[in-house]
Amino acid sequence: MGHSRKLKLHGFNNLTKSLSFNIFDICYARTPAQRREYIEYIDDVYNAERLTEILTHVAEIIGANILNIARQDYDPHGASVTMLISEEPVVDAERVSNREAPGPLPDAIVAHLDKSHLTVHTYPESHPDNGISTFRVDIDVSTCGRISPLKALNYLIHSFDSDIVILDYRVRGFTRDVRGRKHFIDHKINSIQNYLSRDTRERYQMIDVNVYQENIFHTKMLLKEFDLDNYLFGVDSAALPAKEQRRIREALRREMLEIFYGRNMRRV
């Protein structure tokens, strides 16, 4: 549907738009003590209270009312938060535009949600053999109505250290116009990538797998370059021999590629 043409609905827009994505943060922590410190750090920085603050801020800046909050820190690791939210009255139609364009960055996000929910779950994990620790965040934004949750992408990606991001967006159901004609989507979309800011697109290698006739859109994002010091926990790269630095870089890159492509890679 074009943006200039007004469409009169029979009843209300009850399309369901679901955005689900996984964010992966990779770290190198070789010793048991370093791994414990890393997990403790993750549990502290992204505990249920902190995740609630992030989602509360998201709800505030997208103009949503929080109806209910459920949160939990798990033993031994991880946390979850679920929020039920409802839409505030829409005052400015421009604020609910579904046009294909990047959503604002963290200090300026604007959108509305109706009969909806936000959820976040964390999964820290590590393995002693290769020193790699991985922190995964699963986020779901489900809306019912005119608004595409894709407008919240930039804020949420910038809220976490994101080495790999795997995105799924789907529009479900249908809504009817006054003539009884069904409408299975209410906005044009070519790619999830078009909702990302320019700096994000430049930092990541991205591939799409889209099923347009089913209103299913899938994008994978892999960080192009990284500074080794941002991935070491408990040690600086300057303290490591050049050969060890290369080995760690290769191990980190292999981990990223395996997550990005969804399969184990043969070690050489």
Number of C-alpha atoms within 10 A of each C-alpha: 11 10 12 6 7 8 13 11 16 13 10 13 17 17 21 23 23 22 22 19 22 20 21 25 18 24 23 26 25 21 15 12 10 17 23 13 15 24 21 14 12 17 21 13 12 21 22 23 16 15 21 22 11 16 20 18 13 20 24 16 17 22 21 23 18 18 12 10 16 12 18 15 17 13 7 8 15 23 23 23 22 20 22 18 23 20 21 14 10 13 8 8 7 10 15 18 17 21 16 18 16 19 23 18 18 18 8 10 20 22 27 27 27 21 16 22 22 22 21 23 22 26 16 20 16 20 13 12 8 14 18 21 23 18 20 19 21 17 21 19 22 25 26 23 19 21 24 27 23 25 26 24 24 19 18 17 18 12 11 13 12 21 20 24 23 19 21 18 23 19 21 16 12 15 21 19 15 11 9 10 12 13 15 16 20 20 15 12 17 11 19 21 24 16 22 24 16 11 8 16 15 12 15 18 14 18 15 14 12 17 11 12 6 12 15 16 21 20 18 21 22 21 19 12 11 13 9 16 14 12 21 19 17 14 14 12 16 9 9 11 9 11 9 12 16 13 11 21 17 12 17 21 16 16 18 20 16 13 17 20 11 9 9 11 12 7 6 3
